[in-house]
Amino acid sequence: ILGLLVWTLIAGTEYFLYPAFGWVMFVAVFYWVLTIFFLIIYMTMTYTRIPQVPWTTVGLCFNGSAFVLYLIAAIVDASSVTKELYSHNYNSWAASSFFAFLVTSCYAGNTYFSFISWRSRTLQ
C-alpha cells in the first residue's frame, strides 16, 4: 500500500520534467510489482511446490536489494522536492518522499527478518 502511494503521488504530477523522479518511479513501480508477485506466491503457497528454489535466499536478496534501492530513491526523491508557485507538485512530492522513507523502513525490517530466517536455515 505504501509503495503504491509513492508512485501514484509522483505519477499525478509533471514528474517527467525532472529526470530524478524517473528513477524514483522506476524503483517504486518495479518493487511494487515484484512485491505483489511474491505476495501471490506466498498466499497461494506456490513456494511449497517448487522446493528446488532456495526461498529464504531469494527473500533475503529481494528485500535487501529493495531496501538499498528504495533508500537511494527516497533520498533522491527528498532532495528533488522543490517549491513551485501555483502548483500542486510540491505537496505530492513531499508526501511521496515521506512514504518512500516509510517503505524503506518496512523493507529494512523485512530484510532483517529475512536475514534471521536465512541464517537459521544455513545453520541447520
Residue frames as a rotation matrix with the C-alpha (Angstrom) as fourth column:
ILE 1
0.578 0.816 0.000 0.00
0.816 -0.578 0.000 0.00
0.000 0.000 -1.000 0.00
LEU 2
0.500 -0.432 -0.751 2.79
0.146 -0.812 0.565 2.45
-0.854 -0.392 -0.343 0.91
GLY 3
-0.607 -0.752 0.256 4.73
0.340 0.046 0.939 1.71
-0.718 0.658 0.228 -2.28
LEU 4
-0.130 0.678 0.723 1.56
0.985 0.009 0.170 2.28
0.109 0.735 -0.669 -4.27
LEU 5
0.775 0.405 -0.484 1.21
0.513 -0.851 0.110 5.68
-0.368 -0.334 -0.868 -2.61
VAL 6
-0.085 -0.898 -0.432 4.78
0.182 -0.440 0.879 6.61
-0.980 -0.004 0.201 -3.55
TRP 7
-0.833 -0.362 0.419 4.38
0.444 0.016 0.896 6.09
-0.331 0.932 0.147 -7.26
THR 8
0.063 0.894 0.444 0.80
0.976 -0.149 0.161 7.35
0.210 0.423 -0.882 -7.53
LEU 9
0.608 0.100 -0.788 1.69
0.444 -0.865 0.233 10.60
-0.658 -0.491 -0.571 -5.77
ILE 10
-0.422 -0.820 -0.387 4.54
-0.007 -0.424 0.906 11.14
-0.907 0.385 0.173 -8.23
ALA 11
-0.701 0.144 0.698 2.60
0.691 0.379 0.616 9.92
-0.176 0.914 -0.365 -11.28
GLY 12
0.370 0.929 -0.007 -0.07
0.916 -0.366 -0.163 12.55
-0.154 0.054 -0.987 -10.66
THR 13
0.489 -0.289 -0.823 2.43
0.010 -0.942 0.336 15.36
-0.872 -0.172 -0.457 -11.23
GLU 14
0.925 -0.268 -0.270 4.67
-0.326 -0.192 -0.926 16.58
0.197 0.944 -0.265 -14.03
TYR 15
0.627 -0.693 0.355 7.46
-0.107 0.375 0.921 14.27
-0.771 -0.616 0.161 -12.87
PHE 16
0.585 -0.378 0.718 8.72
0.781 0.503 -0.371 13.71
-0.220 0.777 0.589 -16.42
LEU 17
0.845 -0.289 0.450 10.21
-0.048 -0.879 -0.474 17.22
0.533 0.379 -0.756 -16.39
TYR 18
0.327 -0.723 0.609 12.68
-0.944 -0.215 0.251 16.09
-0.050 -0.657 -0.753 -13.70
PRO 19
0.080 -0.338 -0.938 14.87
-0.518 0.790 -0.328 13.06
0.851 0.512 -0.112 -14.51
ALA 20
-0.838 -0.447 0.313 15.38
-0.481 0.336 -0.809 12.21
0.256 -0.829 -0.497 -10.83
PHE 21
-0.165 0.862 0.480 11.72
-0.797 0.171 -0.580 11.40
-0.581 -0.478 0.658 -10.42
GLY 22
0.411 0.216 -0.886 12.00
-0.786 0.576 -0.224 8.93
0.462 0.788 0.407 -13.30
TRP 23
-0.584 -0.695 -0.420 14.42
-0.295 0.664 -0.688 6.90
0.757 -0.278 -0.592 -11.16
VAL 24
-0.787 0.350 0.508 12.08
-0.524 0.054 -0.850 7.07
-0.325 -0.935 0.141 -8.18
MET 25
0.260 0.932 -0.253 9.17
-0.931 0.172 -0.323 5.96
-0.258 0.320 0.912 -10.37
PHE 26
0.071 -0.314 -0.947 11.20
-0.601 0.744 -0.291 3.06
0.796 0.590 -0.136 -11.76
VAL 27
-0.882 -0.465 -0.076 12.17
-0.202 0.518 -0.831 1.79
0.426 -0.717 -0.551 -8.30
ALA 28
-0.586 0.710 0.391 8.69
-0.643 -0.113 -0.758 2.28
-0.494 -0.695 0.522 -6.84
VAL 29
0.397 0.781 -0.482 6.81
-0.916 0.304 -0.263 0.58
-0.058 0.546 0.836 -9.68
PHE 30
-0.110 -0.535 -0.837 9.39
-0.544 0.738 -0.400 -2.20
0.832 0.411 -0.372 -10.12
TYR 31
-0.948 -0.314 -0.050 9.39
-0.126 0.514 -0.849 -3.21
0.292 -0.798 -0.527 -6.46
TRP 32
-0.328 0.910 0.253 5.64
-0.809 -0.133 -0.573 -2.74
-0.488 -0.393 0.780 -6.13
VAL 33
0.415 0.461 -0.784 5.07
-0.838 0.530 -0.132 -5.23
0.355 0.712 0.606 -8.96
LEU 34
-0.369 -0.625 -0.688 7.64
-0.257 0.780 -0.571 -7.68
0.893 -0.034 -0.448 -7.56
THR 35
-0.895 0.085 0.439 6.16
-0.435 0.059 -0.898 -7.41
-0.102 -0.995 -0.015 -4.08
ILE 36
0.141 0.989 -0.033 2.69
-0.933 0.121 -0.340 -8.21
-0.333 0.079 0.940 -5.44
PHE 37
0.241 -0.145 -0.960 4.22
-0.629 0.730 -0.268 -11.14
0.740 0.668 0.085 -7.33
PHE 38
-0.753 -0.587 -0.297 5.88
-0.134 0.579 -0.804 -12.54
0.645 -0.566 -0.514 -4.18
LEU 39
-0.605 0.624 0.495 2.72
-0.716 -0.153 -0.682 -11.91
-0.350 -0.766 0.539 -2.16
ILE 40
0.425 0.773 -0.472 0.75
-0.900 0.419 -0.124 -14.05
0.102 0.477 0.873 -4.61
ILE 41
-0.106 -0.555 -0.825 3.42
-0.340 0.800 -0.494 -16.76
0.935 0.228 -0.273 -4.45
TYR 42
-0.947 -0.305 0.097 3.28
-0.178 0.249 -0.952 -16.84
0.266 -0.919 -0.290 -0.65
MET 43
-0.353 0.889 0.292 -0.52
-0.850 -0.174 -0.498 -16.58
-0.392 -0.424 0.817 -0.41
THR 44
0.572 0.561 -0.599 -1.05
-0.781 0.597 -0.187 -19.47
0.253 0.574 0.779 -2.83
MET 45
0.442 -0.516 0.733 1.79
-0.466 0.566 0.680 -21.43
-0.766 -0.643 0.010 -1.20
THR 46
0.938 -0.142 -0.316 3.38
-0.263 0.300 -0.917 -21.95
0.225 0.943 0.244 -4.61
TYR 47
0.100 -0.978 0.186 6.80
-0.936 -0.155 -0.316 -21.98
0.337 -0.142 -0.931 -2.92
THR 48
0.035 -0.058 0.998 5.99
-0.640 0.765 0.068 -25.41
-0.768 -0.641 -0.010 -1.45
ARG 49
0.853 0.347 0.390 5.56
0.070 0.665 -0.744 -26.81
-0.517 0.662 0.543 -4.97
ILE 50
0.720 -0.691 0.074 8.98
-0.027 -0.134 -0.991 -25.57
0.694 0.711 -0.115 -6.09
PRO 51
0.943 -0.320 -0.089 11.41
0.135 0.125 0.983 -26.88
-0.304 -0.939 0.161 -3.43
GLN 52
0.321 -0.873 0.367 14.45
0.937 0.235 -0.260 -26.50
0.140 0.427 0.893 -5.72
VAL 53
0.176 -0.203 0.963 14.39
0.180 -0.955 -0.234 -22.72
0.968 0.215 -0.131 -5.21
PRO 54
-0.496 -0.383 -0.780 16.10
0.833 0.044 -0.551 -21.53
0.245 -0.923 0.297 -2.01
TRP 55
0.327 0.796 0.510 13.22
0.628 -0.586 0.512 -19.25
0.706 0.154 -0.691 -0.99
THR 56
0.709 -0.115 -0.696 14.93
0.590 -0.444 0.675 -17.87
-0.386 -0.889 -0.247 2.12
THR 57
-0.411 -0.909 -0.067 17.88
0.643 -0.341 0.686 -16.72
-0.646 0.238 0.725 -0.01
VAL 58
-0.421 0.355 0.835 15.54
0.761 -0.363 0.538 -15.31
0.494 0.862 -0.117 -2.66
GLY 59
0.669 0.736 -0.103 13.63
0.647 -0.508 0.569 -13.41
0.366 -0.447 -0.816 0.03
LEU 60
0.362 -0.624 -0.692 16.83
0.597 -0.416 0.687 -12.05
-0.716 -0.662 0.222 1.55
CYS 61
-0.671 -0.644 0.366 18.18
0.675 -0.328 0.661 -10.90
-0.306 0.691 0.655 -1.81
PHE 62
-0.104 0.729 0.677 14.86
0.752 -0.388 0.533 -9.35
0.651 0.564 -0.507 -2.81
ASN 63
0.805 0.478 -0.351 14.35
0.583 -0.533 0.613 -7.50
0.106 -0.698 -0.708 0.47
GLY 64
0.105 -0.860 -0.500 17.99
0.636 -0.328 0.698 -6.41
-0.765 -0.391 0.512 0.66
SER 65
-0.716 -0.351 0.603 18.00
0.697 -0.386 0.604 -5.03
0.020 0.853 0.521 -2.87
ALA 66
0.230 0.872 0.432 14.62
0.702 -0.456 0.547 -3.36
0.674 0.177 -0.718 -2.31
PHE 67
0.677 -0.023 -0.735 15.95
0.643 -0.468 0.607 -1.70
-0.358 -0.884 -0.302 0.86
VAL 68
-0.334 -0.916 -0.224 19.10
0.617 -0.392 0.682 -0.37
-0.712 0.090 0.696 -0.82
LEU 69
-0.716 0.057 0.696 17.40
0.633 -0.368 0.681 0.87
0.295 0.928 0.227 -3.99
TYR 70
0.416 0.904 0.103 14.43
0.718 -0.396 0.572 2.34
0.558 -0.164 -0.814 -2.10
LEU 71
0.384 -0.366 -0.848 16.83
0.691 -0.495 0.526 4.14
-0.612 -0.788 0.063 0.25
ILE 72
-0.740 -0.665 0.099 18.59
0.533 -0.489 0.691 5.69
-0.411 0.564 0.716 -2.74
ALA 73
-0.420 0.662 0.620 15.24
0.650 -0.257 0.715 6.53
0.633 0.703 -0.322 -4.36
ALA 74
0.570 0.654 -0.497 13.89
0.811 -0.354 0.465 8.08
0.128 -0.668 -0.733 -1.14
ILE 75
-0.051 -0.679 -0.732 16.98
0.578 -0.619 0.533 10.26
-0.815 -0.396 0.424 -0.78
VAL 76
-0.873 -0.217 0.436 16.74
0.487 -0.374 0.789 11.30
-0.009 0.902 0.433 -4.46
ASP 77
-0.007 0.968 0.250 13.02
0.789 -0.149 0.596 11.97
0.614 0.201 -0.763 -4.00
ALA 78
0.565 0.226 -0.794 13.57
0.768 -0.496 0.405 14.10
-0.303 -0.838 -0.454 -0.90
SER 79
-0.335 -0.788 -0.517 16.42
0.457 -0.616 0.642 16.07
-0.824 -0.021 0.566 -2.44
SER 80
-0.832 0.035 0.554 14.44
0.536 -0.207 0.818 16.74
0.143 0.978 0.153 -5.64
VAL 81
0.214 0.957 -0.195 11.42
0.977 -0.210 0.040 18.29
-0.003 -0.199 -0.980 -3.95
THR 82
-0.890 -0.445 0.102 11.24
0.450 -0.892 0.037 21.98
0.074 0.079 0.994 -4.89
LYS 83
-0.184 0.820 -0.542 8.68
0.491 -0.401 -0.774 24.59
-0.852 -0.408 -0.328 -4.02
GLU 84
-0.819 0.019 0.573 6.87
0.539 -0.316 0.781 25.71
0.196 0.948 0.249 -7.15
LEU 85
-0.751 0.583 -0.312 4.43
-0.319 -0.732 -0.602 28.58
-0.579 -0.353 0.735 -7.12
TYR 86
0.020 0.912 -0.409 0.86
-0.931 -0.132 -0.340 27.80
-0.364 0.388 0.847 -8.20
SER 87
-0.178 -0.122 -0.976 1.49
-0.620 0.785 0.014 24.08
0.765 0.608 -0.215 -8.43
HIS 88
0.754 0.474 0.455 0.35
-0.654 0.483 0.582 21.02
0.056 -0.736 0.675 -6.51
ASN 89
0.468 -0.639 -0.611 3.64
-0.052 0.670 -0.741 19.24
0.882 0.379 0.280 -7.26
TYR 90
-0.407 -0.707 0.578 5.27
-0.615 -0.255 -0.746 20.32
0.675 -0.659 -0.331 -4.00
ASN 91
0.044 0.502 0.864 2.69
-0.969 0.231 -0.085 18.66
-0.242 -0.834 0.496 -1.75
SER 92
0.926 0.318 -0.205 2.60
-0.369 0.880 -0.300 15.48
0.085 0.353 0.932 -3.81
TRP 93
0.296 -0.898 -0.325 6.37
-0.091 0.312 -0.946 15.22
0.951 0.309 0.011 -3.97
ALA 94
-0.421 -0.415 0.806 6.77
-0.808 -0.232 -0.541 15.91
0.412 -0.880 -0.238 -0.25
ALA 95
0.419 0.658 0.626 4.19
-0.838 0.546 -0.013 13.25
-0.350 -0.519 0.780 0.57
SER 96
0.887 -0.127 -0.445 5.83
-0.167 0.809 -0.563 10.77
0.431 0.574 0.696 -1.80
SER 97
-0.131 -0.985 0.109 9.16
-0.406 -0.047 -0.913 11.43
0.904 -0.163 -0.394 -0.12
PHE 98
-0.215 0.149 0.965 7.65
-0.974 0.037 -0.223 10.73
-0.069 -0.988 0.137 3.31
PHE 99
0.754 0.585 0.299 6.06
-0.557 0.810 -0.182 7.49
-0.348 -0.029 0.937 2.11
ALA 100
0.583 -0.631 -0.511 9.27
-0.259 0.452 -0.854 6.47
0.770 0.630 0.100 0.32
PHE 101
-0.475 -0.765 0.434 11.11
-0.672 -0.002 -0.740 6.62
0.567 -0.644 -0.514 3.64
LEU 102
0.109 0.587 0.802 8.32
-0.894 0.411 -0.180 4.62
-0.435 -0.697 0.570 5.27
VAL 103
0.931 0.193 -0.311 8.60
-0.335 0.791 -0.512 1.96
0.147 0.581 0.801 2.56
THR 104
0.092 -0.981 -0.173 12.37
-0.433 0.117 -0.894 1.97
0.897 0.157 -0.414 3.04
SER 105
-0.464 -0.244 0.851 11.96
-0.885 0.091 -0.456 1.29
0.034 -0.965 -0.258 6.75
CYS 106
0.585 0.718 0.377 9.49
-0.689 0.685 -0.235 -1.52
-0.427 -0.123 0.896 6.02
TYR 107
0.801 -0.356 -0.481 11.94
-0.185 0.618 -0.764 -3.15
0.569 0.701 0.429 3.62
ALA 108
-0.248 -0.912 0.327 14.73
-0.673 -0.080 -0.735 -2.67
0.697 -0.402 -0.594 6.17
GLY 109
-0.119 0.292 0.949 12.72
-0.910 0.350 -0.221 -4.52
-0.397 -0.890 0.224 8.80
ASN 110
0.875 0.485 0.018 11.80
-0.420 0.776 -0.470 -7.22
-0.242 0.403 0.883 6.33
THR 111
0.390 -0.830 -0.399 15.46
-0.404 0.235 -0.884 -7.57
0.827 0.506 -0.244 5.33
TYR 112
-0.405 -0.522 0.751 16.38
-0.893 0.048 -0.447 -8.06
0.197 -0.852 -0.485 8.99
PHE 113
0.217 0.577 0.788 13.77
-0.699 0.655 -0.287 -10.78
-0.681 -0.489 0.545 9.46
SER 114
0.920 0.034 -0.390 14.72
-0.339 0.567 -0.751 -12.40
0.196 0.823 0.533 6.16
PHE 115
-0.028 -0.998 -0.056 18.36
-0.656 0.061 -0.753 -12.46
0.755 0.016 -0.656 7.31
ILE 116
-0.329 -0.029 0.944 17.36
-0.885 0.357 -0.297 -14.14
-0.328 -0.934 -0.143 10.59
SER 117
0.692 0.651 0.313 15.34
-0.467 0.734 -0.492 -16.74
-0.550 0.194 0.812 8.66
TRP 118
0.733 -0.488 -0.474 18.15
-0.379 0.285 -0.880 -17.29
0.564 0.825 0.025 6.16
ARG 119
-0.248 -0.885 0.393 20.73
-0.842 -0.004 -0.539 -17.57
0.479 -0.465 -0.745 8.94
SER 120
-0.043 0.294 0.955 18.67
-0.778 0.589 -0.217 -20.17
-0.627 -0.752 0.203 10.82
ARG 121
0.924 0.378 -0.059 18.27
-0.316 0.668 -0.674 -22.21
-0.215 0.641 0.736 7.60
THR 122
0.468 -0.813 -0.345 22.01
-0.446 0.120 -0.887 -22.17
0.763 0.569 -0.306 6.83
LEU 123
-0.327 -0.613 0.719 22.93
-0.933 0.086 -0.350 -23.24
0.153 -0.785 -0.600 10.36
GLN 124
0.504 0.618 0.604 20.77
-0.706 0.697 -0.125 -26.38
-0.498 -0.363 0.787 10.18
